[in-house]
Amino acid sequence: MADLPDFLIIGAMKCGTTTLQAQLARQQGVFMTTPKEPNFFSDDAVFARGLDWYRGLFADAAPGDLKGEASTHYTKRPTHPQTLARLRPVLPAPRIVYMIRNPLQRAVSHYIHEWSEGRMGPDPIAEFARHPEMVDYGRYGWQIIPWIEAYGPDAVLLTSLEQLTAAPQDELARIARHIGLSQPAVWEEELGAQNVSAERVRRLPLEGLLVNNPVATALRRALVPKRVRTAIRDARRIKTRPELPVTLKRGLEAQFLTDRTTLASAFPGHPALRLCYPFADD
């Protein structure tokens, strides 16, 4: 596997994997791909590029480097049900890291992200009804069990955003040991949290043409008063974190607690069972 990954960060979406990937990429002896999320084994269009394309993502790794990638689509059942069937013949024994967070908070973050991209409307009840995958991606037990069945429990490390936030150095060191890094891992404080602010701004139609275009930017600054530009920008920005209606929240909690039982069967006594489920009775 000289030109294939030694380890995978497989999700979950909106759970801090970008921060973890950035921290690991700074460690001596670790190589992470660009792009951060190849999603090779999950996405049909990417898989069609072929294995040589995927191998090429690791071509710049130094000899002896631990090679990894971080594709959150790998734990997006049922959207990408073929992921493991494609992955197992190619990667017979990878080390696997699965990062989770409070599933209610993950669902809200997911919704904000989709809203900011203009793919969902302002009514969370309607959108959660139309998009059950926003719940499915936070059913962590259901998502990870097939990976444990495929590779065995020792290959899969469960971590959480809550653990990484509370004790970043200790948790990074635990993850580094799991992927096989021989030297101590060091948390880089200056990196900070990654991939946070973009979801707070609503993307408008034709934004790429009108905003991310140098000619349009020059014209806009010349013709539109600054106070008008500021008002438009502020109107796009979410002022406060959206709150789920109580009825929706209770329904989601019930589903997540049912799945928590599945997760607990695979990781009995794991700190994430307490930290990520503050709405649990125990």
C-alpha positions as CSV (number, residue, x, y, z in Angstrom):
1,M,0.0,0.0,0.0
2,A,2.9,2.4,-0.8
3,D,0.6,4.8,-2.6
4,L,-2.6,4.2,-0.7
5,P,-3.8,5.5,2.7
6,D,-2.8,3.9,6.0
7,F,-5.7,5.5,7.8
8,L,-9.1,7.1,7.1
9,I,-11.1,9.8,9.0
10,I,-14.6,8.7,7.9
11,G,-16.8,11.4,9.4
12,A,-19.2,12.4,10.6
13,M,-20.2,15.6,8.6
14,K,-20.2,18.8,10.7
15,C,-18.3,17.1,13.6
16,G,-14.9,18.8,13.5
17,T,-13.1,16.5,11.0
18,T,-11.6,19.6,9.2
19,T,-9.9,20.7,12.4
20,L,-8.7,17.1,13.1
21,Q,-7.4,16.8,9.6
22,A,-5.5,20.1,9.8
23,Q,-3.9,19.1,13.1
24,L,-2.8,15.8,11.8
25,A,-1.4,17.4,8.6
26,R,0.9,19.5,10.8
27,Q,2.5,16.4,12.5
28,Q,5.9,15.2,11.4
29,G,5.5,11.9,9.7
30,V,1.8,12.4,8.6
31,F,0.6,13.1,5.1
32,M,-3.0,14.2,4.4
33,T,-4.5,14.6,1.0
34,T,-5.5,17.7,-0.9
35,P,-8.4,17.9,-1.3
36,K,-9.2,17.2,2.3
37,E,-12.3,15.1,1.3
38,P,-11.6,13.0,-1.8
39,N,-14.8,11.0,-1.3
40,F,-13.4,8.6,-3.7
41,F,-15.1,5.4,-2.6
42,S,-18.5,7.1,-1.9
43,D,-19.2,9.4,-4.8
44,D,-19.9,7.8,-8.2
45,A,-18.4,10.7,-10.2
46,V,-15.2,10.6,-8.2
47,F,-14.9,6.8,-8.2
48,A,-15.2,6.9,-12.0
49,R,-11.9,8.7,-12.2
50,G,-10.2,5.4,-11.3
51,L,-7.8,4.1,-8.8
52,D,-4.8,5.7,-10.4
53,W,-6.3,9.1,-9.8
54,Y,-6.8,8.2,-6.1
55,R,-3.3,6.8,-5.8
56,G,-2.0,10.1,-7.2
57,L,-3.4,12.0,-4.2
58,F,-0.7,10.4,-2.1
59,A,2.2,10.7,-4.6
60,D,3.8,13.6,-2.6
61,A,4.0,11.7,0.7
62,A,7.6,11.3,1.9
63,P,8.9,7.7,2.4
64,G,7.7,6.4,5.7
65,D,4.9,8.9,6.1
66,L,1.6,7.7,7.5
67,K,-0.9,8.6,4.7
68,G,-4.5,9.6,5.4
69,E,-7.6,11.2,4.0
70,A,-10.8,12.5,5.6
71,S,-13.9,11.9,3.6
72,T,-17.1,12.5,5.6
73,H,-19.2,10.9,2.8
74,Y,-17.9,7.5,3.9
75,T,-20.5,7.6,6.7
76,K,-23.4,8.9,4.8
77,R,-25.7,5.9,4.7
78,P,-28.1,5.6,2.9
79,T,-26.9,8.2,0.4
80,H,-23.7,6.3,-0.4
81,P,-24.5,2.7,0.4
82,Q,-21.8,1.3,-1.9
83,T,-18.8,2.8,0.0
84,L,-17.6,-0.2,1.9
85,A,-18.1,-2.6,-1.0
86,R,-15.7,-0.4,-3.1
87,L,-13.3,0.3,-0.3
88,R,-12.6,-3.1,1.2
89,P,-10.9,-4.8,-1.8
90,V,-8.6,-1.8,-2.1
91,L,-7.8,-1.1,1.5
92,P,-7.7,-4.4,3.4
93,A,-6.5,-3.1,6.8
94,P,-6.8,0.7,7.3
95,R,-6.8,2.4,10.7
96,I,-10.2,4.1,11.0
97,V,-11.1,7.3,13.0
98,Y,-14.8,8.1,13.4
99,M,-15.5,11.6,14.9
100,I,-18.9,12.5,16.2
101,R,-20.6,15.2,18.3
102,N,-23.9,15.9,20.0
103,P,-26.2,14.7,17.2
104,L,-28.8,17.4,17.8
105,Q,-26.1,20.1,17.4
106,R,-24.8,18.2,14.3
107,A,-28.3,18.2,12.8
108,V,-28.7,22.0,13.4
109,S,-25.3,22.7,11.9
110,H,-26.1,20.5,8.9
111,Y,-29.3,22.5,8.4
112,I,-27.6,25.8,8.7
113,H,-25.0,24.7,6.1
114,E,-27.7,23.6,3.6
115,W,-29.6,26.9,4.3
116,S,-26.5,28.9,3.7
117,E,-26.0,27.2,0.4
118,G,-29.5,28.0,-0.7
119,R,-30.6,24.4,-0.8
120,M,-33.1,24.5,2.1
121,G,-35.7,27.0,3.2
122,P,-36.3,28.7,6.6
123,D,-38.7,26.1,8.0
124,P,-36.7,23.4,9.9
125,I,-39.8,21.1,10.4
126,A,-40.5,21.0,6.7
127,E,-36.9,20.5,5.8
128,F,-36.2,17.7,8.3
129,A,-39.3,16.0,6.9
130,R,-38.1,16.3,3.4
131,H,-34.5,15.4,4.2
132,P,-34.3,12.4,6.6
133,E,-30.6,12.1,5.8
134,M,-30.0,15.0,8.1
135,V,-31.0,12.6,10.9
136,D,-29.5,9.5,9.4
137,Y,-26.0,11.1,9.3
138,G,-26.2,11.6,13.1
139,R,-27.3,8.0,13.8
140,Y,-23.7,7.2,14.6
141,G,-24.2,3.6,15.8
142,W,-26.1,2.7,12.6
143,Q,-23.3,4.4,10.5
144,I,-20.3,2.8,12.2
145,I,-21.5,-0.8,12.8
146,P,-20.8,-1.9,9.1
147,W,-17.2,-0.6,9.5
148,I,-16.7,-2.5,12.7
149,E,-18.1,-5.6,11.0
150,A,-15.8,-5.1,8.0
151,Y,-12.5,-4.3,9.8
152,G,-13.0,-5.4,13.4
153,P,-13.4,-3.3,16.6
154,D,-9.7,-2.8,17.1
155,A,-9.4,-1.0,13.8
156,V,-12.0,1.7,14.6
157,L,-11.3,4.5,17.0
158,L,-14.3,6.6,18.2
159,T,-13.7,10.2,19.1
160,S,-15.8,13.3,19.5
161,L,-15.7,17.0,19.0
162,E,-16.5,17.3,22.7
163,Q,-13.4,15.3,23.7
164,L,-11.2,17.2,21.3
165,T,-12.5,20.5,22.6
166,A,-12.1,19.6,26.3
167,A,-8.6,18.0,26.0
168,P,-7.2,18.7,22.6
169,Q,-3.6,17.6,23.3
170,D,-4.6,14.3,25.0
171,E,-7.2,13.4,22.4
172,L,-4.9,14.2,19.5
173,A,-2.2,12.0,21.1
174,R,-4.7,9.2,21.4
175,I,-5.7,9.5,17.8
176,A,-2.1,9.6,16.7
177,R,-1.3,6.4,18.6
178,H,-4.3,4.7,16.9
179,I,-3.1,5.5,13.4
180,G,0.4,4.3,14.2
181,L,2.4,7.5,14.6
182,S,5.5,6.7,16.5
183,Q,6.5,10.2,17.7
184,P,4.4,12.3,20.0
185,A,1.7,14.4,18.4
186,V,1.6,18.1,19.3
187,W,-1.6,20.2,19.2
188,E,-1.0,23.4,17.2
189,E,-3.0,26.1,19.0
190,E,-2.6,28.7,16.2
191,L,-4.6,26.6,13.8
192,G,-7.8,27.1,15.8
193,A,-11.1,25.7,14.7
194,Q,-11.4,25.1,11.0
195,N,-14.5,25.3,8.6
196,V,-16.7,27.3,11.1
197,S,-17.7,30.7,9.8
198,A,-18.7,29.9,6.2
199,E,-22.1,28.4,7.2
200,R,-23.2,31.6,8.9
201,V,-23.7,33.5,5.6
202,R,-26.6,32.9,3.2
203,R,-25.4,32.2,-0.4
204,L,-27.5,34.1,-2.9
205,P,-28.3,33.1,-6.6
206,L,-25.5,34.2,-9.0
207,E,-23.3,34.9,-6.0
208,G,-20.3,33.4,-7.6
209,L,-20.7,35.7,-10.6
210,L,-21.5,38.8,-8.7
211,V,-19.4,38.5,-5.6
212,N,-16.4,36.3,-6.4
213,N,-15.6,38.2,-9.6
214,P,-12.9,40.9,-9.5
215,V,-14.6,43.1,-12.2
216,A,-18.0,42.9,-10.5
217,T,-16.3,43.7,-7.2
218,A,-14.7,46.8,-8.6
219,L,-18.0,48.0,-10.1
220,R,-19.9,47.3,-7.0
221,R,-17.5,49.3,-4.8
222,A,-17.6,52.2,-7.3
223,L,-21.3,52.3,-7.8
224,V,-22.9,51.0,-4.5
225,P,-22.5,53.1,-1.3
226,K,-20.7,51.3,1.5
227,R,-23.7,51.6,3.8
228,V,-25.8,49.8,1.3
229,R,-23.2,47.1,0.8
230,T,-23.0,46.7,4.6
231,A,-26.8,46.4,4.9
232,I,-26.9,43.7,2.3
233,R,-24.1,41.7,3.9
234,D,-25.7,41.9,7.3
235,A,-29.0,40.8,5.9
236,R,-27.3,37.6,4.6
237,R,-25.7,36.8,8.0
238,I,-27.4,34.7,10.6
239,K,-27.6,36.8,13.7
240,T,-28.4,34.0,16.2
241,R,-28.2,30.2,16.0
242,P,-31.5,28.8,14.8
243,E,-33.5,26.8,17.5
244,L,-35.4,23.7,16.6
245,P,-39.1,23.7,17.6
246,V,-39.6,21.7,20.8
247,T,-41.7,19.1,19.0
248,L,-39.1,18.5,16.4
249,K,-36.3,18.5,19.0
250,R,-38.1,15.8,21.1
251,G,-38.7,13.6,18.1
252,L,-35.0,13.8,17.1
253,E,-33.9,13.1,20.6
254,A,-35.9,9.9,20.7
255,Q,-34.4,8.7,17.4
256,F,-30.8,9.6,18.6
257,L,-31.3,7.9,21.9
258,T,-32.4,4.7,20.2
259,D,-29.3,4.8,18.1
260,R,-27.2,5.6,21.1
261,T,-28.0,2.0,22.3
262,T,-26.4,0.7,19.1
263,L,-23.4,2.9,19.6
264,A,-23.0,1.8,23.2
265,S,-23.0,-1.9,22.2
266,A,-20.0,-1.2,20.0
267,F,-18.2,1.2,22.4
268,P,-19.4,0.3,25.9
269,G,-18.4,3.0,28.5
270,H,-17.0,5.4,25.9
271,P,-16.9,9.0,27.1
272,A,-18.8,10.1,23.9
273,L,-21.9,8.3,25.1
274,R,-22.1,10.8,27.9
275,L,-20.6,13.9,26.3
276,C,-22.5,13.7,23.0
277,Y,-25.9,12.9,24.5
278,P,-26.6,15.4,27.3
279,F,-30.3,14.7,26.8
280,A,-30.0,11.1,27.9
281,D,-31.3,10.2,31.3
282,D,-28.4,8.1,32.5
